[in-house]
Amino acid sequence: MTRLREQHAATHALWEQGMSKAAIGRKLGLHQATVRKLVNARSADDVVAKSLQRAHIVDPYVDYLHRRWNEGGRNAAQLYREIQDLGYPGGELAVQRHLRRYRTGRGHAPAVGPKPPSVREVTSWIMTHPEHLRDEHANNLHRLRERDPELDRLTLHVRKFAVMMTARHGDRLEDWIAGAEQDTLAPLASFARNLHPTSMPSATACPCPTVPVPSRATSTG
């Protein structure tokens, strides 16, 4: 922004000397549109404020532009038209400025991250005995559990239930039901209520729970 202020001061000094806009442009190496903008601005602060506004107008569409860049999109005019369809209210020049850092090597669009796991995959990881999980899947589940407290609690409930069923610890059923009902995981609590002795003939007849994986657990955001 210091450069903008210097350009504004130099332009106004030459303008006050009676120099034409075209001559100012040639002397300072500026495009006539830039000279016109600087001459018409009452102060350097006005120029800086408008420049910042133009820079940030692209912000809501940066993720889309990054994705398209990583897909091979390099045509600024085409990308401009695409975000126009998404509601972008600015001009093409702001889009060109945003993409220029990638073209000149002064920055790079973020690399495409790994595809997030599906609900089916996460459910499979939770339902699989920890000793039988591949290291990659165990690590993925661990990261998801660290990021999502609900998924972490759900995994603990499901694994306790699995141990209870495989080891035939029917005496632990009521404690498990009480713990699940006290949790805020509504689908799990509903499943637990149906396991009360008054609702089922015996503990050994309990089915395995359907895992209600929180949808945000599989999000990368």
One Martini backbone bead per residue (centre of mass of N, CA, C, O) as a GRO file, in nm:
protein
  221
    1MET     BB    1   0.053   0.066  -0.012
    2THR     BB    2   0.295   0.259  -0.040
    3ARG     BB    3   0.296   0.272  -0.349
    4LEU     BB    4   0.023   0.411  -0.382
    5ARG     BB    5   0.097   0.668  -0.231
    6GLU     BB    6   0.329   0.750  -0.417
    7GLN     BB    7   0.165   0.764  -0.679
    8HIS     BB    8  -0.034   0.978  -0.585
    9ALA     BB    9   0.171   1.203  -0.529
   10ALA     BB   10   0.306   1.211  -0.811
   11THR     BB   11   0.054   1.262  -0.981
   12HIS     BB   12  -0.038   1.531  -0.843
   13ALA     BB   13   0.218   1.691  -0.898
   14LEU     BB   14   0.198   1.675  -1.214
   15TRP     BB   15  -0.092   1.783  -1.243
   16GLU     BB   16  -0.026   2.066  -1.111
   17GLN     BB   17   0.186   2.126  -1.354
   18GLY     BB   18   0.003   2.038  -1.627
   19MET     BB   19   0.000   1.752  -1.684
   20SER     BB   20  -0.096   1.497  -1.853
   21LYS     BB   21  -0.210   1.182  -1.827
   22ALA     BB   22  -0.035   1.059  -2.048
   23ALA     BB   23   0.235   1.180  -1.945
   24ILE     BB   24   0.226   1.054  -1.666
   25GLY     BB   25   0.223   0.763  -1.757
   26ARG     BB   26   0.499   0.771  -1.903
   27LYS     BB   27   0.674   0.868  -1.661
   28LEU     BB   28   0.557   0.634  -1.443
   29GLY     BB   29   0.446   0.368  -1.581
   30LEU     BB   30   0.129   0.406  -1.632
   31HIS     BB   31  -0.180   0.350  -1.668
   32GLN     BB   32  -0.440   0.547  -1.754
   33ALA     BB   33  -0.642   0.429  -1.548
   34THR     BB   34  -0.458   0.479  -1.304
   35VAL     BB   35  -0.427   0.780  -1.333
   36ARG     BB   36  -0.726   0.849  -1.317
   37LYS     BB   37  -0.766   0.731  -1.033
   38LEU     BB   38  -0.556   0.915  -0.888
   39VAL     BB   39  -0.669   1.193  -0.969
   40ASN     BB   40  -0.970   1.141  -0.854
   41ALA     BB   41  -0.842   1.111  -0.588
   42ARG     BB   42  -0.835   1.292  -0.293
   43SER     BB   43  -0.679   1.046  -0.159
   44ALA     BB   44  -0.481   0.787  -0.063
   45ASP     BB   45  -0.698   0.645   0.113
   46ASP     BB   46  -0.900   0.595  -0.115
   47VAL     BB   47  -0.722   0.408  -0.280
   48VAL     BB   48  -0.672   0.194  -0.063
   49ALA     BB   49  -0.967   0.121   0.001
   50LYS     BB   50  -1.041   0.025  -0.289
   51SER     BB   51  -0.823  -0.190  -0.312
   52LEU     BB   52  -0.916  -0.365  -0.073
   53GLN     BB   53  -1.201  -0.416  -0.174
   54ARG     BB   54  -1.114  -0.564  -0.434
   55ALA     BB   55  -0.950  -0.789  -0.296
   56HIS     BB   56  -1.205  -0.902  -0.111
   57ILE     BB   57  -1.430  -0.974  -0.325
   58VAL     BB   58  -1.306  -1.272  -0.379
   59ASP     BB   59  -1.308  -1.443  -0.114
   60PRO     BB   60  -1.582  -1.621  -0.148
   61TYR     BB   61  -1.418  -1.762  -0.424
   62VAL     BB   62  -1.145  -1.903  -0.357
   63ASP     BB   63  -1.209  -2.205  -0.337
   64TYR     BB   64  -1.303  -2.233  -0.628
   65LEU     BB   65  -1.045  -2.128  -0.766
   66HIS     BB   66  -0.857  -2.339  -0.647
   67ARG     BB   67  -0.994  -2.587  -0.764
   68ARG     BB   68  -0.972  -2.503  -1.065
   69TRP     BB   69  -0.667  -2.475  -1.069
   70ASN     BB   70  -0.612  -2.778  -0.985
   71GLU     BB   71  -0.773  -2.872  -1.256
   72GLY     BB   72  -0.640  -2.644  -1.484
   73GLY     BB   73  -0.738  -2.360  -1.450
   74ARG     BB   74  -0.611  -2.049  -1.638
   75ASN     BB   75  -0.858  -1.878  -1.728
   76ALA     BB   76  -0.966  -1.583  -1.615
   77ALA     BB   77  -1.222  -1.533  -1.783
   78GLN     BB   78  -1.356  -1.804  -1.719
   79LEU     BB   79  -1.351  -1.783  -1.409
   80TYR     BB   80  -1.514  -1.526  -1.398
   81ARG     BB   81  -1.775  -1.644  -1.523
   82GLU     BB   82  -1.820  -1.864  -1.311
   83ILE     BB   83  -1.849  -1.669  -1.057
   84GLN     BB   84  -2.078  -1.507  -1.170
   85ASP     BB   85  -2.283  -1.749  -1.151
   86LEU     BB   86  -2.235  -1.736  -0.819
   87GLY     BB   87  -2.240  -1.394  -0.761
   88TYR     BB   88  -2.018  -1.223  -0.857
   89PRO     BB   89  -1.971  -0.851  -0.842
   90GLY     BB   90  -1.715  -0.811  -0.983
   91GLY     BB   91  -1.430  -0.792  -1.162
   92GLU     BB   92  -1.182  -0.925  -1.361
   93LEU     BB   93  -0.928  -0.788  -1.237
   94ALA     BB   94  -0.945  -0.919  -0.953
   95VAL     BB   95  -0.900  -1.205  -1.056
   96GLN     BB   96  -0.627  -1.160  -1.188
   97ARG     BB   97  -0.483  -1.074  -0.928
   98HIS     BB   98  -0.527  -1.338  -0.775
   99LEU     BB   99  -0.380  -1.525  -1.001
  100ARG     BB  100  -0.093  -1.395  -1.031
  101ARG     BB  101   0.061  -1.541  -0.797
  102TYR     BB  102   0.069  -1.813  -0.960
  103ARG     BB  103   0.202  -1.723  -1.230
  104THR     BB  104   0.472  -1.589  -1.074
  105GLY     BB  105   0.541  -1.770  -0.803
  106ARG     BB  106   0.427  -1.615  -0.523
  107GLY     BB  107   0.222  -1.858  -0.532
  108HIS     BB  108  -0.018  -2.116  -0.427
  109ALA     BB  109  -0.242  -2.325  -0.466
  110PRO     BB  110  -0.391  -2.543  -0.299
  111ALA     BB  111  -0.380  -2.854  -0.251
  112VAL     BB  112  -0.536  -3.133  -0.292
  113GLY     BB  113  -0.697  -3.309  -0.081
  114PRO     BB  114  -0.812  -3.564   0.065
  115LYS     BB  115  -1.057  -3.774   0.059
  116PRO     BB  116  -1.316  -3.809   0.236
  117PRO     BB  117  -1.475  -4.012   0.422
  118SER     BB  118  -1.725  -4.216   0.443
  119VAL     BB  119  -1.975  -4.333   0.630
  120ARG     BB  120  -1.918  -4.629   0.565
  121GLU     BB  121  -1.621  -4.628   0.649
  122VAL     BB  122  -1.650  -4.532   0.942
  123THR     BB  123  -1.836  -4.758   1.031
  124SER     BB  124  -1.636  -4.986   0.975
  125TRP     BB  125  -1.417  -4.890   1.176
  126ILE     BB  126  -1.596  -4.905   1.431
  127MET     BB  127  -1.692  -5.219   1.389
  128THR     BB  128  -1.401  -5.285   1.407
  129HIS     BB  129  -1.161  -5.435   1.545
  130PRO     BB  130  -0.874  -5.285   1.637
  131GLU     BB  131  -0.686  -5.541   1.561
  132HIS     BB  132  -0.819  -5.541   1.247
  133LEU     BB  133  -0.706  -5.277   1.171
  134ARG     BB  134  -0.569  -5.083   0.970
  135ASP     BB  135  -0.347  -4.840   1.015
  136GLU     BB  136  -0.479  -4.628   0.836
  137HIS     BB  137  -0.766  -4.651   0.962
  138ALA     BB  138  -0.687  -4.598   1.254
  139ASN     BB  139  -0.572  -4.313   1.203
  140ASN     BB  140  -0.825  -4.187   1.083
  141LEU     BB  141  -1.007  -4.235   1.329
  142HIS     BB  142  -0.837  -4.084   1.534
  143ARG     BB  143  -0.864  -3.804   1.399
  144LEU     BB  144  -1.173  -3.789   1.409
  145ARG     BB  145  -1.197  -3.816   1.721
  146GLU     BB  146  -1.035  -3.557   1.788
  147ARG     BB  147  -1.242  -3.364   1.622
  148ASP     BB  148  -1.500  -3.552   1.736
  149PRO     BB  149  -1.666  -3.609   2.024
  150GLU     BB  150  -1.909  -3.778   1.926
  151LEU     BB  151  -1.747  -3.998   1.779
  152ASP     BB  152  -1.588  -4.086   2.023
  153ARG     BB  153  -1.828  -4.180   2.198
  154LEU     BB  154  -1.949  -4.376   1.997
  155THR     BB  155  -1.710  -4.569   1.981
  156LEU     BB  156  -1.714  -4.652   2.278
  157HIS     BB  157  -1.999  -4.772   2.285
  158VAL     BB  158  -1.964  -4.984   2.060
  159ARG     BB  159  -1.721  -5.138   2.187
  160LYS     BB  160  -1.858  -5.216   2.448
  161PHE     BB  161  -2.083  -5.377   2.314
  162ALA     BB  162  -1.904  -5.584   2.168
  163VAL     BB  163  -1.771  -5.704   2.419
  164MET     BB  164  -2.033  -5.791   2.558
  165MET     BB  165  -2.128  -5.987   2.334
  166THR     BB  166  -1.871  -6.173   2.283
  167ALA     BB  167  -1.846  -6.230   2.613
  168ARG     BB  168  -2.126  -6.255   2.752
  169HIS     BB  169  -2.211  -5.972   2.926
  170GLY     BB  170  -2.521  -5.934   3.038
  171ASP     BB  171  -2.467  -5.777   3.315
  172ARG     BB  172  -2.385  -5.497   3.143
  173LEU     BB  173  -2.634  -5.382   2.995
  174GLU     BB  174  -2.762  -5.169   3.186
  175ASP     BB  175  -2.513  -4.985   3.195
  176TRP     BB  176  -2.502  -4.928   2.895
  177ILE     BB  177  -2.782  -4.806   2.864
  178ALA     BB  178  -2.744  -4.573   3.063
  179GLY     BB  179  -2.508  -4.438   2.911
  180ALA     BB  180  -2.656  -4.394   2.637
  181GLU     BB  181  -2.903  -4.228   2.750
  182GLN     BB  182  -2.715  -3.991   2.873
  183ASP     BB  183  -2.652  -3.915   2.610
  184THR     BB  184  -2.665  -3.698   2.307
  185LEU     BB  185  -2.715  -3.954   2.124
  186ALA     BB  186  -3.010  -4.016   2.000
  187PRO     BB  187  -2.994  -4.285   1.833
  188LEU     BB  188  -2.855  -4.445   2.062
  189ALA     BB  189  -3.069  -4.403   2.281
  190SER     BB  190  -3.296  -4.542   2.124
  191PHE     BB  191  -3.160  -4.817   2.107
  192ALA     BB  192  -3.128  -4.860   2.416
  193ARG     BB  193  -3.432  -4.858   2.494
  194ASN     BB  194  -3.482  -5.134   2.322
  195LEU     BB  195  -3.293  -5.308   2.547
  196HIS     BB  196  -3.477  -5.353   2.751
  197PRO     BB  197  -3.599  -5.624   2.914
  198THR     BB  198  -3.903  -5.537   2.838
  199SER     BB  199  -3.827  -5.541   2.509
  200MET     BB  200  -3.663  -5.815   2.556
  201PRO     BB  201  -3.604  -6.145   2.613
  202SER     BB  202  -3.277  -6.106   2.577
  203ALA     BB  203  -2.948  -6.016   2.569
  204THR     BB  204  -2.858  -6.227   2.340
  205ALA     BB  205  -3.072  -6.081   2.123
  206CYS     BB  206  -2.898  -5.856   2.051
  207PRO     BB  207  -2.825  -5.634   1.835
  208CYS     BB  208  -2.644  -5.455   1.645
  209PRO     BB  209  -2.567  -5.143   1.609
  210THR     BB  210  -2.654  -4.856   1.447
  211VAL     BB  211  -2.439  -4.622   1.323
  212PRO     BB  212  -2.457  -4.267   1.402
  213VAL     BB  213  -2.287  -4.083   1.206
  214PRO     BB  214  -2.160  -3.790   1.205
  215SER     BB  215  -2.142  -3.584   0.934
  216ARG     BB  216  -1.887  -3.403   1.023
  217ALA     BB  217  -1.674  -3.639   1.040
  218THR     BB  218  -1.643  -3.635   0.701
  219SER     BB  219  -1.522  -3.356   0.712
  220THR     BB  220  -1.273  -3.099   0.610
  221GLY     BB  221  -1.368  -2.822   0.760
   0.00000   0.00000   0.00000
